[in-house]
Amino acid sequence: MKSLARDKHLYLMLLPVAIYFLLFKYAPLFGEVIAFKQYRLADGIWGSQWVGVEQFRKLFSDREFYTVLRNTLLLNVYNLVFAFPVPIVLALLLNEVRWSGYRRALQNLLYIPHFISWVVLGSMVIAMLSPSTGIVNAVLKLAGLEPIYFMADTFWWPVSYVLSGIWKEAGFGTILYMAAMAGIDPTLYEAAKIDGASKLRRIWHVTLPGIRSTAAILLILQVGRMMDVGFEQVYTLKNPAVNRVAEVISTYVYNRGIENLQYSYSTALGLFQSAVALVLVVGVNRLIKTMGERGLW
């Protein structure tokens, strides 16, 4: 109670966040019971017929589910391999810029796409990649190459998805890495310089170890989202021509649950998705801790 009285203003600042999580994260957990019922709007949650694990049997016997699961995992693996390192590289490059005004201008330019909604940004991506009027295909035509239907090709659509995600989020992702670099003791750089270390050596032996713990935490969070692909980006960019590679769990849940009113089926899928994500987070967190880092807990 003494601690509560002393830090009451801090707890008051925390109150809106706690209320948000209670209302939008914990309260909806009671609705997970729908996954074990044949839910009907007329009967309500508690009045609907109890069917046990029947919805999960339907889920795991549905061939379309495995296609959606494959697409979700593949897109997240692409993001992990190609998009995850980009903020680190950008942060390293920005950290080497000595003129503060120029660095701030670059940072602002890199941050701007993060604050643009996917509805707007997705429309820009589609317009730039248009085979008839897009700037990318205009450059290809000038080079004597045939135009590419980026958004209607099952090979090029994932490439466009990953690159558009990098464009939007990579700049904003540098914030944590830049903060970690700001906490590195400058004397370490001076000592390395006196020892004759080149700039690349100083980055390798001083900067990268200094941000390793931050990268480890973000890696755990990234792996925890392996079963979740952002709905807005996929929904904005996908079209029927690429459904075979673009349909992911979030859009599949929307189609089944909202458009086709299969609430129990989509809830079972969401519960499976959350369970796998929990296993991934716990597993990667333990792996990171065995490597000497702190982990999330």
TORKOL-4160 file (C-alpha; in steps of 0.2 Angstrom, whole numbers, padded with zeros to 4 digits, m for minus):
297
<pt num="1" X="0000" Y="0000" Z="0000"/>
<pt num="2" X="0014" Y="0012" Z="0003"/>
<pt num="3" X="0021" Y="0008" Z="m0014"/>
<pt num="4" X="0004" Y="0011" Z="m0021"/>
<pt num="5" X="0002" Y="0028" Z="m0012"/>
<pt num="6" X="0020" Y="0033" Z="m0017"/>
<pt num="7" X="0018" Y="0029" Z="m0036"/>
<pt num="8" X="m0001" Y="0033" Z="m0038"/>
<pt num="9" X="0003" Y="0044" Z="m0052"/>
<pt num="10" X="0012" Y="0030" Z="m0062"/>
<pt num="11" X="m0002" Y="0018" Z="m0058"/>
<pt num="12" X="m0015" Y="0031" Z="m0065"/>
<pt num="13" X="m0005" Y="0032" Z="m0081"/>
<pt num="14" X="m0005" Y="0013" Z="m0082"/>
<pt num="15" X="m0024" Y="0013" Z="m0080"/>
<pt num="16" X="m0029" Y="0016" Z="m0098"/>
<pt num="17" X="m0017" Y="0003" Z="m0104"/>
<pt num="18" X="m0024" Y="m0010" Z="m0092"/>
<pt num="19" X="m0042" Y="m0005" Z="m0096"/>
<pt num="20" X="m0038" Y="m0007" Z="m0115"/>
<pt num="21" X="m0031" Y="m0025" Z="m0112"/>
<pt num="22" X="m0045" Y="m0030" Z="m0101"/>
<pt num="23" X="m0058" Y="m0025" Z="m0113"/>
<pt num="24" X="m0050" Y="m0030" Z="m0130"/>
<pt num="25" X="m0038" Y="m0044" Z="m0125"/>
<pt num="26" X="m0045" Y="m0053" Z="m0110"/>
<pt num="27" X="m0064" Y="m0050" Z="m0110"/>
<pt num="28" X="m0065" Y="m0058" Z="m0128"/>
<pt num="29" X="m0057" Y="m0074" Z="m0121"/>
<pt num="30" X="m0074" Y="m0079" Z="m0114"/>
<pt num="31" X="m0080" Y="m0080" Z="m0132"/>
<pt num="32" X="m0067" Y="m0094" Z="m0136"/>
<pt num="33" X="m0081" Y="m0106" Z="m0130"/>
<pt num="34" X="m0089" Y="m0104" Z="m0147"/>
<pt num="35" X="m0075" Y="m0115" Z="m0154"/>
<pt num="36" X="m0083" Y="m0130" Z="m0145"/>
<pt num="37" X="m0101" Y="m0126" Z="m0150"/>
<pt num="38" X="m0112" Y="m0125" Z="m0165"/>
<pt num="39" X="m0115" Y="m0106" Z="m0163"/>
<pt num="40" X="m0131" Y="m0098" Z="m0169"/>
<pt num="41" X="m0135" Y="m0080" Z="m0167"/>
<pt num="42" X="m0153" Y="m0084" Z="m0162"/>
<pt num="43" X="m0147" Y="m0095" Z="m0147"/>
<pt num="44" X="m0133" Y="m0085" Z="m0141"/>
<pt num="45" X="m0116" Y="m0091" Z="m0135"/>
<pt num="46" X="m0123" Y="m0101" Z="m0120"/>
<pt num="47" X="m0139" Y="m0107" Z="m0128"/>
<pt num="48" X="m0130" Y="m0114" Z="m0144"/>
<pt num="49" X="m0127" Y="m0133" Z="m0145"/>
<pt num="50" X="m0111" Y="m0140" Z="m0138"/>
<pt num="51" X="m0102" Y="m0151" Z="m0151"/>
<pt num="52" X="m0085" Y="m0153" Z="m0142"/>
<pt num="53" X="m0070" Y="m0154" Z="m0154"/>
<pt num="54" X="m0081" Y="m0156" Z="m0170"/>
<pt num="55" X="m0076" Y="m0139" Z="m0177"/>
<pt num="56" X="m0057" Y="m0144" Z="m0175"/>
<pt num="57" X="m0061" Y="m0160" Z="m0185"/>
<pt num="58" X="m0069" Y="m0150" Z="m0199"/>
<pt num="59" X="m0054" Y="m0138" Z="m0198"/>
<pt num="60" X="m0040" Y="m0152" Z="m0199"/>
<pt num="61" X="m0050" Y="m0161" Z="m0213"/>
<pt num="62" X="m0052" Y="m0146" Z="m0224"/>
<pt num="63" X="m0039" Y="m0145" Z="m0238"/>
<pt num="64" X="m0041" Y="m0127" Z="m0240"/>
<pt num="65" X="m0035" Y="m0124" Z="m0222"/>
<pt num="66" X="m0018" Y="m0132" Z="m0226"/>
<pt num="67" X="m0016" Y="m0121" Z="m0241"/>
<pt num="68" X="m0020" Y="m0106" Z="m0230"/>
<pt num="69" X="m0008" Y="m0112" Z="m0216"/>
<pt num="70" X="0006" Y="m0114" Z="m0229"/>
<pt num="71" X="0003" Y="m0097" Z="m0236"/>
<pt num="72" X="0003" Y="m0089" Z="m0219"/>
<pt num="73" X="0019" Y="m0098" Z="m0214"/>
<pt num="74" X="0028" Y="m0094" Z="m0230"/>
<pt num="75" X="0025" Y="m0076" Z="m0230"/>
<pt num="76" X="0031" Y="m0075" Z="m0212"/>
<pt num="77" X="0046" Y="m0084" Z="m0216"/>
<pt num="78" X="0050" Y="m0072" Z="m0231"/>
<pt num="79" X="0047" Y="m0058" Z="m0219"/>
<pt num="80" X="0059" Y="m0065" Z="m0206"/>
<pt num="81" X="0073" Y="m0069" Z="m0219"/>
<pt num="82" X="0071" Y="m0053" Z="m0229"/>
<pt num="83" X="0062" Y="m0040" Z="m0219"/>
<pt num="84" X="0069" Y="m0043" Z="m0201"/>
<pt num="85" X="0087" Y="m0038" Z="m0205"/>
<pt num="86" X="0083" Y="m0022" Z="m0215"/>
<pt num="87" X="0079" Y="m0011" Z="m0199"/>
<pt num="88" X="0096" Y="m0017" Z="m0192"/>
<pt num="89" X="0105" Y="m0012" Z="m0208"/>
<pt num="90" X="0096" Y="0005" Z="m0209"/>
<pt num="91" X="0100" Y="0009" Z="m0191"/>
<pt num="92" X="0118" Y="0005" Z="m0193"/>
<pt num="93" X="0119" Y="0016" Z="m0208"/>
<pt num="94" X="0110" Y="0030" Z="m0199"/>
<pt num="95" X="0121" Y="0028" Z="m0184"/>
<pt num="96" X="0136" Y="0032" Z="m0196"/>
<pt num="97" X="0129" Y="0048" Z="m0202"/>
<pt num="98" X="0138" Y="0062" Z="m0192"/>
<pt num="99" X="0128" Y="0077" Z="m0198"/>
<pt num="100" X="0113" Y="0077" Z="m0186"/>
<pt num="101" X="0102" Y="0088" Z="m0198"/>
<pt num="102" X="0104" Y="0076" Z="m0212"/>
<pt num="103" X="0101" Y="0061" Z="m0201"/>
<pt num="104" X="0085" Y="0068" Z="m0194"/>
<pt num="105" X="0079" Y="0072" Z="m0212"/>
<pt num="106" X="0083" Y="0054" Z="m0217"/>
<pt num="107" X="0074" Y="0047" Z="m0202"/>
<pt num="108" X="0058" Y="0057" Z="m0205"/>
<pt num="109" X="0058" Y="0051" Z="m0223"/>
<pt num="110" X="0060" Y="0033" Z="m0217"/>
<pt num="111" X="0046" Y="0035" Z="m0204"/>
<pt num="112" X="0033" Y="0043" Z="m0215"/>
<pt num="113" X="0026" Y="0027" Z="m0223"/>
<pt num="114" X="0023" Y="0019" Z="m0206"/>
<pt num="115" X="0009" Y="0032" Z="m0203"/>
<pt num="116" X="0000" Y="0029" Z="m0220"/>
<pt num="117" X="m0014" Y="0017" Z="m0219"/>
<pt num="118" X="m0013" Y="0001" Z="m0230"/>
<pt num="119" X="m0028" Y="0007" Z="m0239"/>
<pt num="120" X="m0018" Y="0021" Z="m0246"/>
<pt num="121" X="m0001" Y="0013" Z="m0247"/>
<pt num="122" X="m0009" Y="m0003" Z="m0255"/>
<pt num="123" X="m0017" Y="0008" Z="m0269"/>
<pt num="124" X="0000" Y="0016" Z="m0272"/>
<pt num="125" X="0009" Y="0000" Z="m0273"/>
<pt num="126" X="m0004" Y="m0007" Z="m0285"/>
<pt num="127" X="m0003" Y="0009" Z="m0296"/>
<pt num="128" X="0016" Y="0008" Z="m0297"/>
<pt num="129" X="0016" Y="m0010" Z="m0302"/>
<pt num="130" X="0002" Y="m0008" Z="m0315"/>
<pt num="131" X="0007" Y="m0017" Z="m0331"/>
<pt num="132" X="0000" Y="m0003" Z="m0342"/>
<pt num="133" X="0003" Y="0013" Z="m0332"/>
<pt num="134" X="0014" Y="0009" Z="m0317"/>
<pt num="135" X="0031" Y="0017" Z="m0316"/>
<pt num="136" X="0040" Y="0000" Z="m0313"/>
<pt num="137" X="0034" Y="m0007" Z="m0329"/>
<pt num="138" X="0037" Y="0009" Z="m0338"/>
<pt num="139" X="0056" Y="0007" Z="m0333"/>
<pt num="140" X="0056" Y="m0011" Z="m0339"/>
<pt num="141" X="0049" Y="m0006" Z="m0356"/>
<pt num="142" X="0062" Y="0007" Z="m0358"/>
<pt num="143" X="0075" Y="m0007" Z="m0354"/>
<pt num="144" X="0067" Y="m0017" Z="m0368"/>
<pt num="145" X="0059" Y="m0030" Z="m0356"/>
<pt num="146" X="0041" Y="m0036" Z="m0356"/>
<pt num="147" X="0029" Y="m0029" Z="m0343"/>
<pt num="148" X="0026" Y="m0040" Z="m0328"/>
<pt num="149" X="0009" Y="m0042" Z="m0320"/>
<pt num="150" X="0016" Y="m0041" Z="m0302"/>
<pt num="151" X="m0001" Y="m0041" Z="m0293"/>
<pt num="152" X="m0008" Y="m0056" Z="m0304"/>
<pt num="153" X="0007" Y="m0067" Z="m0304"/>
<pt num="154" X="0009" Y="m0080" Z="m0291"/>
<pt num="155" X="0028" Y="m0078" Z="m0291"/>
<pt num="156" X="0029" Y="m0059" Z="m0290"/>
<pt num="157" X="0014" Y="m0056" Z="m0278"/>
<pt num="158" X="0024" Y="m0063" Z="m0263"/>
<pt num="159" X="0039" Y="m0052" Z="m0268"/>
<pt num="160" X="0028" Y="m0037" Z="m0270"/>
<pt num="161" X="0021" Y="m0041" Z="m0253"/>
<pt num="162" X="0037" Y="m0042" Z="m0244"/>
<pt num="163" X="0045" Y="m0027" Z="m0252"/>
<pt num="164" X="0029" Y="m0016" Z="m0249"/>
<pt num="165" X="0030" Y="m0022" Z="m0230"/>
<pt num="166" X="0049" Y="m0017" Z="m0230"/>
<pt num="167" X="0044" Y="0000" Z="m0237"/>
<pt num="168" X="0031" Y="0004" Z="m0224"/>
<pt num="169" X="0039" Y="m0003" Z="m0208"/>
<pt num="170" X="0058" Y="m0004" Z="m0210"/>
<pt num="171" X="0061" Y="0014" Z="m0206"/>
<pt num="172" X="0050" Y="0015" Z="m0191"/>
<pt num="173" X="0058" Y="m0001" Z="m0185"/>
<pt num="174" X="0075" Y="0007" Z="m0183"/>
<pt num="175" X="0069" Y="0017" Z="m0168"/>
<pt num="176" X="0073" Y="0003" Z="m0155"/>
<pt num="177" X="0089" Y="m0001" Z="m0163"/>
<pt num="178" X="0094" Y="0018" Z="m0164"/>
<pt num="179" X="0090" Y="0019" Z="m0145"/>
<pt num="180" X="0100" Y="0004" Z="m0141"/>
<pt num="181" X="0115" Y="0011" Z="m0151"/>
<pt num="182" X="0113" Y="0027" Z="m0141"/>
<pt num="183" X="0116" Y="0017" Z="m0125"/>
<pt num="184" X="0133" Y="0010" Z="m0130"/>
<pt num="185" X="0148" Y="0017" Z="m0121"/>
<pt num="186" X="0157" Y="0029" Z="m0133"/>
<pt num="187" X="0174" Y="0024" Z="m0124"/>
<pt num="188" X="0172" Y="0006" Z="m0132"/>
<pt num="189" X="0173" Y="0015" Z="m0149"/>
<pt num="190" X="0188" Y="0025" Z="m0144"/>
<pt num="191" X="0197" Y="0010" Z="m0137"/>
<pt num="192" X="0193" Y="0000" Z="m0153"/>
<pt num="193" X="0199" Y="0014" Z="m0164"/>
<pt num="194" X="0215" Y="0016" Z="m0154"/>
<pt num="195" X="0218" Y="m0003" Z="m0156"/>
<pt num="196" X="0217" Y="0000" Z="m0175"/>
<pt num="197" X="0200" Y="m0007" Z="m0179"/>
<pt num="198" X="0192" Y="m0001" Z="m0195"/>
<pt num="199" X="0174" Y="0006" Z="m0196"/>
<pt num="200" X="0168" Y="m0011" Z="m0201"/>
<pt num="201" X="0177" Y="m0019" Z="m0187"/>
<pt num="202" X="0170" Y="m0007" Z="m0174"/>
<pt num="203" X="0152" Y="m0010" Z="m0181"/>
<pt num="204" X="0155" Y="m0029" Z="m0180"/>
<pt num="205" X="0164" Y="m0030" Z="m0162"/>
<pt num="206" X="0155" Y="m0015" Z="m0153"/>
<pt num="207" X="0139" Y="m0009" Z="m0162"/>
<pt num="208" X="0131" Y="m0026" Z="m0166"/>
<pt num="209" X="0135" Y="m0034" Z="m0149"/>
<pt num="210" X="0127" Y="m0018" Z="m0141"/>
<pt num="211" X="0111" Y="m0021" Z="m0150"/>
<pt num="212" X="0111" Y="m0040" Z="m0149"/>
<pt num="213" X="0099" Y="m0041" Z="m0134"/>
<pt num="214" X="0086" Y="m0029" Z="m0143"/>
<pt num="215" X="0087" Y="m0039" Z="m0159"/>
<pt num="216" X="0084" Y="m0055" Z="m0149"/>
<pt num="217" X="0068" Y="m0048" Z="m0141"/>
<pt num="218" X="0062" Y="m0042" Z="m0157"/>
<pt num="219" X="0066" Y="m0059" Z="m0165"/>
<pt num="220" X="0055" Y="m0068" Z="m0152"/>
<pt num="221" X="0041" Y="m0056" Z="m0155"/>
<pt num="222" X="0043" Y="m0059" Z="m0174"/>
<pt num="223" X="0042" Y="m0078" Z="m0172"/>
<pt num="224" X="0027" Y="m0076" Z="m0161"/>
<pt num="225" X="0018" Y="m0068" Z="m0176"/>
<pt num="226" X="0023" Y="m0082" Z="m0187"/>
<pt num="227" X="0004" Y="m0088" Z="m0187"/>
<pt num="228" X="m0002" Y="m0071" Z="m0190"/>
<pt num="229" X="m0001" Y="m0060" Z="m0206"/>
<pt num="230" X="m0007" Y="m0043" Z="m0206"/>
<pt num="231" X="m0025" Y="m0042" Z="m0212"/>
<pt num="232" X="m0025" Y="m0025" Z="m0220"/>
<pt num="233" X="m0009" Y="m0027" Z="m0231"/>
<pt num="234" X="m0015" Y="m0044" Z="m0238"/>
<pt num="235" X="m0033" Y="m0039" Z="m0240"/>
<pt num="236" X="m0028" Y="m0023" Z="m0249"/>
<pt num="237" X="m0015" Y="m0031" Z="m0261"/>
<pt num="238" X="m0023" Y="m0048" Z="m0265"/>
<pt num="239" X="m0035" Y="m0052" Z="m0279"/>
<pt num="240" X="m0044" Y="m0068" Z="m0285"/>
<pt num="241" X="m0029" Y="m0072" Z="m0297"/>
<pt num="242" X="m0017" Y="m0074" Z="m0283"/>
<pt num="243" X="m0028" Y="m0082" Z="m0270"/>
<pt num="244" X="m0018" Y="m0098" Z="m0271"/>
<pt num="245" X="m0003" Y="m0089" Z="m0263"/>
<pt num="246" X="m0011" Y="m0074" Z="m0255"/>
<pt num="247" X="m0025" Y="m0082" Z="m0244"/>
<pt num="248" X="m0019" Y="m0082" Z="m0226"/>
<pt num="249" X="m0027" Y="m0086" Z="m0210"/>
<pt num="250" X="m0033" Y="m0068" Z="m0206"/>
<pt num="251" X="m0042" Y="m0066" Z="m0223"/>
<pt num="252" X="m0048" Y="m0084" Z="m0222"/>
<pt num="253" X="m0056" Y="m0080" Z="m0205"/>
<pt num="254" X="m0064" Y="m0065" Z="m0212"/>
<pt num="255" X="m0071" Y="m0074" Z="m0226"/>
<pt num="256" X="m0077" Y="m0089" Z="m0216"/>
<pt num="257" X="m0082" Y="m0080" Z="m0200"/>
<pt num="258" X="m0089" Y="m0063" Z="m0206"/>
<pt num="259" X="m0095" Y="m0066" Z="m0224"/>
<pt num="260" X="m0101" Y="m0084" Z="m0222"/>
<pt num="261" X="m0106" Y="m0083" Z="m0204"/>
<pt num="262" X="m0096" Y="m0098" Z="m0199"/>
<pt num="263" X="m0092" Y="m0091" Z="m0182"/>
<pt num="264" X="m0088" Y="m0108" Z="m0173"/>
<pt num="265" X="m0077" Y="m0114" Z="m0187"/>
<pt num="266" X="m0067" Y="m0097" Z="m0188"/>
<pt num="267" X="m0066" Y="m0096" Z="m0169"/>
<pt num="268" X="m0058" Y="m0114" Z="m0169"/>
<pt num="269" X="m0045" Y="m0108" Z="m0182"/>
<pt num="270" X="m0041" Y="m0093" Z="m0171"/>
<pt num="271" X="m0039" Y="m0103" Z="m0156"/>
<pt num="272" X="m0027" Y="m0115" Z="m0165"/>
<pt num="273" X="m0018" Y="m0100" Z="m0172"/>
<pt num="274" X="m0016" Y="m0093" Z="m0154"/>
<pt num="275" X="m0010" Y="m0110" Z="m0147"/>
<pt num="276" X="0003" Y="m0112" Z="m0160"/>
<pt num="277" X="0009" Y="m0094" Z="m0158"/>
<pt num="278" X="0011" Y="m0097" Z="m0139"/>
<pt num="279" X="0021" Y="m0113" Z="m0142"/>
<pt num="280" X="0033" Y="m0103" Z="m0154"/>
<pt num="281" X="0035" Y="m0089" Z="m0142"/>
<pt num="282" X="0039" Y="m0100" Z="m0127"/>
<pt num="283" X="0051" Y="m0111" Z="m0138"/>
<pt num="284" X="0061" Y="m0096" Z="m0146"/>
<pt num="285" X="0062" Y="m0087" Z="m0129"/>
<pt num="286" X="0070" Y="m0103" Z="m0121"/>
<pt num="287" X="0082" Y="m0104" Z="m0136"/>
<pt num="288" X="0087" Y="m0086" Z="m0135"/>
<pt num="289" X="0090" Y="m0088" Z="m0116"/>
<pt num="290" X="0101" Y="m0103" Z="m0119"/>
<pt num="291" X="0111" Y="m0092" Z="m0131"/>
<pt num="292" X="0115" Y="m0080" Z="m0116"/>
<pt num="293" X="0102" Y="m0067" Z="m0119"/>
<pt num="294" X="0088" Y="m0061" Z="m0107"/>
<pt num="295" X="0073" Y="m0066" Z="m0117"/>
<pt num="296" X="0055" Y="m0059" Z="m0113"/>
<pt num="297" X="0054" Y="m0067" Z="m0096"/>
